[in-house]
Amino acid sequence: MTVAMIPLLHNRIPKMDAESYLEKPSLPYYRLPALRQIKHNSPFVFNWPVGDSVYVTPSRPYSVAQVRREPQFAINDRALAQKVKNQDFITRPIDKKDHYIKRCVALPGDSLQIKDGQIFINGTPSKNPKHLQFQYMVSTPATNINMKRLEEWGIDAGDSWGRGTTSGYFLDERQVQQLQGLGDNVQIVRVPQPAAGDKLFPHDPKNYPGWTVDNYGPIYIPAEGATVELSLNNLAMYRRVISVYEGNTVNISNGQIMINGQPATSYTFKQNYYWAMGDNRHNSEDSRMWGYVPHDHIVGRPLFIWFSTKEGNIRNGINWDRIFMSATKD
C-alpha cells in the first residue's frame, strides 16, 4: 500500500523520532496469493492489528486504546505521559504497523478456550510447545542460586523479581525440574493469574466476567463467509472486526445495533481471522489482549533467527547458540 518510504526501514528512522514513510500517496490494498496455508501451532509474522493509532516512545509503541484502558502505562513511562498529554499519536496503514511474531494457536472457524493455562481447540487439548513458560515463585531458603547456572539453563534473570531468598521467574517445564534439582528445600509454585477486568479482549467484563490469561473463553474465531448472531451482549467481541477491519460503521440506537445505518441482528464476515499467542503464557502481549489477527494483516512465516541478545539487551551479550537456528520448531 505504502509507496513513499525509506528503503529497508519498516516504519521508524533509528535515533530520530519520526516515521520512515509517508501515508500518501498510497495504493489500494493488494497481496499475492499465499505460498502455504497457516497451520495450528505454527509461528507466523503479522502486522499488529491494533497498531493503527499508536504512541511511540523510546521503550516501545502503545496503542491509543491500550493506554486509555490502562493509564498506569503513562505512570511508568514518562515519555508516554508527555505524548498522552499532547495527544501526540501516530496513525499507520496496515503495511506499516509493527511486526509481531507469535504462534497461531487457532484458525478460522475454531472455538478456543483456555483452562488453567491449557488451550482447548474445539473441545480438544491443543499440543503444547516444547518451551511453554509460566510464571513461578522460587524460594531457596538455604540455597544460593548461581547466576551463571541460570544463564546456562536459559533462565532470563533480567525478567526476575523478588526479595531475599524468594524470586519470580518465567520457566518452562525443564527449567522447573532443573531448579528443583538444586535441593529438597527449593520450593517452586506457579503464580495464579488474577481476573484482568477490561484489560483482556473483548474488554467487556460485564458480559465476560472473571476471564484471566489462564482461564479464558470460549471464543469463536471468525471465518470468511460465516455468520454470527449479534446482540448487545456479544457486540464487543466483533465490533472492531466489523468496523475497523471490514470497513463498516457500527452504532447503537435505542438499544438496536446499527451497521451502516441499518438495523442488524447478525453479521457475515468478509475475511478469515486467526488467534495468536506467545509461548510465555504469563508474559506475552497477544490476542488475549487485543483480539483477532485479520488475514490481510499476515506477513508470512519466520525462517530462522537472525540475531539474539541476552535478556533483550546487547549490553548483556549475544546468544550465539540461537543465531541462524530455525524459528519454526516447537
C-alpha positions, -999 to 999 in steps of 0.1 A, spaced: 0 0 0 27 25 10 49 37 -18 68 67 -4 93 53 21 129 49 30 141 16 17 149 -12 42 132 6 71 98 -8 82 83 22 100 108 41 121 140 60 114 166 50 140 176 77 165 150 101 150 115 104 164 100 101 130 83 76 107 102 63 77 73 67 52 45 89 40 9 77 43 1 95 10 3 87 -19 -8 51 -13 -21 22 -33 -52 1 -27 -45 -30 -6 -33 -59 -26 -13 -91 -20 0 -121 -39 -16 -155 -31 -1 -173 -1 25 -200 -8 13 -222 20 -15 -225 45 -12 -214 81 -14 -245 104 -22 -249 141 7 -240 164 29 -227 136 48 -194 143 37 -166 120 45 -129 114 18 -103 112 12 -66 115 0 -57 150 -38 -54 144 -44 -26 169 -13 -7 159 -32 18 136 -31 46 162 -1 44 185 20 65 209 57 57 201 82 61 229 119 51 231 109 20 251 80 7 229 48 16 210 14 17 228 -19 16 211 -41 46 220 -69 23 232 -45 3 254 -33 35 272 -69 46 276 -78 13 293 -45 11 313 -34 46 324 -7 31 346 15 27 314 18 65 314 28 65 351 57 41 343 68 57 311 75 95 313 78 98 275 44 82 271 29 105 297 41 136 277 28 122 244 -6 114 260 -8 149 274 -1 164 240 -22 137 222 9 131 201 0 98 185 7 83 151 -17 67 126 -3 38 105 -17 19 74 -19 -19 76 15 -25 60 33 -1 83 20 -14 116 46 -31 139 56 -66 130 47 -92 157 57 -129 158 36 -153 177 22 -188 175 -10 -193 156 -30 -214 181 -64 -212 165 -76 -210 129 -108 -195 112 -139 -213 124 -122 -227 156 -136 -224 191 -109 -216 216 -109 -219 254 -81 -218 279 -85 -238 311 -58 -235 338 -33 -225 311 -41 -253 287 -55 -243 253 -85 -263 241 -94 -261 204 -130 -273 196 -130 -290 229 -97 -309 224 -65 -301 243 -40 -284 220 -4 -296 216 18 -275 239 51 -261 226 83 -276 240 93 -244 258 59 -234 271 65 -210 300 46 -198 331 53 -175 360 67 -192 391 78 -181 426 110 -198 436 120 -200 473 155 -211 482 158 -206 520 192 -225 522 204 -224 487 221 -197 467 213 -198 430 244 -194 408 235 -168 382 259 -185 357 239 -216 361 206 -198 354 222 -185 322 233 -220 311 197 -232 317 183 -204 296 165 -187 325 162 -150 319 173 -133 352 166 -99 336 129 -107 339 131 -119 375 118 -101 406 116 -106 443 135 -101 475 158 -122 497 155 -159 491 123 -157 470 123 -147 434 99 -148 405 109 -164 371 93 -173 338 101 -210 334 94 -240 312 89 -275 325 126 -284 320 138 -253 339 114 -261 368 129 -295 371 165 -281 369 158 -256 397 140 -283 418 172 -304 414 191 -279 434 177 -294 466 147 -306 485 145 -272 502 137 -254 470 100 -246 466 86 -237 432 50 -225 430 32 -215 398 17 -180 403 -21 -178 399 -33 -151 375 -60 -127 386 -91 -116 367 -80 -88 344 -112 -68 340 -112 -48 308 -75 -54 301 -83 -86 282 -101 -88 249 -130 -81 243 -126 -56 271 -161 -62 284 -160 -76 319 -198 -71 323 -206 -97 297 -174 -117 300 -166 -117 338 -137 -133 355 -116 -140 325 -78 -144 331 -49 -152 309 -51 -188 322 -89 -192 321 -103 -175 290 -131 -181 267 -148 -198 250 -143 -176 220 -152 -182 183 -125 -173 156 -144 -157 127 -142 -174 93 -148 -158 59 -185 -163 49 -196 -174 84 -225 -156 100 -229 -149 137 -259 -136 156 -253 -101 171 -266 -87 204 -256 -60 228 -242 -89 250 -216 -100 224 -211 -69 203 -178 -61 220 -164 -94 206 -170 -84 170 -172 -46 169 -136 -39 159 -138 -67 132 -170 -52 117 -159 -15 119 -121 -13 116 -111 -45 98 -141 -47 75 -149 -10 70 -184 -6 83 -199 19 106 -213 5 139 -236 24 162 -262 16 189 -295 35 186 -324 30 210 -309 -3 221 -306 -15 185 -273 -24 167 -270 -4 135 -245 -14 108 -241 12 80 -273 28 93 -294 -3 91 -306 -25 120 -286 -56 123 -291 -88 143 -264 -108 125 -232 -103 106 -213 -123 79 -175 -120 79 -157 -109 48 -123 -125 56 -106 -151 78 -92 -144 113 -66 -161 134 -56 -163 171 -20 -156 181 -3 -164 214 32 -164 228 49 -194 243 55 -174 275 18 -176 285 22 -152 316 43 -126 298 30 -122 263 11 -94 248 -10 -113 223 -46 -120 211 -58 -123 247 -50 -86 250 -61 -72 216 -81 -99 198 -81 -114 163 -54 -113 136 -71 -104 103 -59 -123 72 -50 -91 55 -25 -83 84 -5 -115 79 30 -110 65 45 -145 63 63 -171 84 97 -168 101 125 -189 87 154 -186 111 167 -164 140 189 -137 125 201 -122 158 195 -128 195 207 -108 225 207 -119 262 177 -107 281 168 -84 251 198 -62 256 230 -62 235 250 -50 266 243 -83 282 258 -102 253 247 -123 224 230 -157 224 254 -173 199 237 -207 201 204 -192 188 217 -173 158 207 -189 124 186 -215 143 152 -224 128 124 -202 140 96 -228 131 105 -256 156 84 -262 187 
